[in-house]
Amino acid sequence: MNQNIPPADKIRRLPWVMETSGFKRTAIWRHEKEGDFPKRVRLGSRNIGWRESEILAWVASREAVGAAN
């Protein structure tokens, strides 16, 4: 097994993203539209998700902004 291959990034659904970000559905979509939130990934015709690593990085960046103020 090659140790240089990163593990697969999990695709998380809306309930996890809402809990992790602290935003409700509408706020997530508004921030996404404004370019201030990670873009969703289309999983099918009616299913979407977000990459866990992108959501966690976004939360960390928001925490850093809050700590600087």
C-alpha positions as CSV (number, residue, x, y, z in Angstrom):
1,M,0.0,0.0,0.0
2,N,1.3,3.4,-1.0
3,Q,1.6,5.7,2.0
4,N,1.7,8.8,-0.2
5,I,-1.9,8.6,-1.4
6,P,-4.1,10.9,0.8
7,P,-7.3,9.3,2.2
8,A,-10.5,9.9,0.3
9,D,-12.3,13.1,1.3
10,K,-15.7,12.4,2.8
11,I,-18.7,14.0,1.2
12,R,-21.0,15.3,3.9
13,R,-24.7,16.0,3.7
14,L,-26.5,19.2,4.7
15,P,-27.4,18.2,8.3
16,W,-23.6,17.7,9.1
17,V,-22.7,20.9,7.3
18,M,-25.3,22.9,9.2
19,E,-24.1,21.5,12.6
20,T,-20.5,22.0,11.8
21,S,-20.8,25.5,10.3
22,G,-23.5,26.8,12.7
23,F,-25.5,28.1,9.7
24,K,-29.0,27.1,8.7
25,R,-29.8,26.0,5.1
26,T,-30.6,29.5,3.8
27,A,-27.5,31.1,5.2
28,I,-25.3,28.3,3.7
29,W,-26.7,28.8,0.3
30,R,-26.5,32.6,0.5
31,H,-22.8,32.5,1.6
32,E,-22.1,29.9,-1.1
33,K,-23.7,32.2,-3.7
34,E,-21.6,35.1,-2.5
35,G,-18.5,33.0,-2.8
36,D,-17.8,32.9,0.9
37,F,-18.6,29.2,1.5
38,P,-17.3,26.0,-0.1
39,K,-19.1,24.9,-3.2
40,R,-21.4,22.0,-3.1
41,V,-20.8,18.7,-4.9
42,R,-23.6,17.2,-7.0
43,L,-24.1,13.6,-6.1
44,G,-27.1,12.9,-8.3
45,S,-30.1,14.6,-9.8
46,R,-31.5,15.5,-6.3
47,N,-28.6,14.9,-4.0
48,I,-25.8,17.3,-3.0
49,G,-23.0,17.3,-0.4
50,W,-19.9,19.2,0.5
51,R,-16.3,18.0,0.9
52,E,-15.5,17.6,4.6
53,S,-12.0,19.0,4.3
54,E,-13.3,22.2,2.7
55,I,-15.9,22.7,5.4
56,L,-13.4,22.1,8.2
57,A,-10.9,24.5,6.5
58,W,-13.6,27.1,6.2
59,V,-14.6,26.8,9.9
60,A,-11.0,27.1,10.9
61,S,-10.6,30.2,8.8
62,R,-13.6,31.8,10.4
63,E,-12.2,30.9,13.9
64,A,-9.0,32.6,12.9
65,V,-10.8,35.8,11.9
66,G,-12.7,35.8,15.1
67,A,-9.6,35.3,17.2
68,A,-7.8,38.2,15.4
69,N,-10.6,40.7,16.3
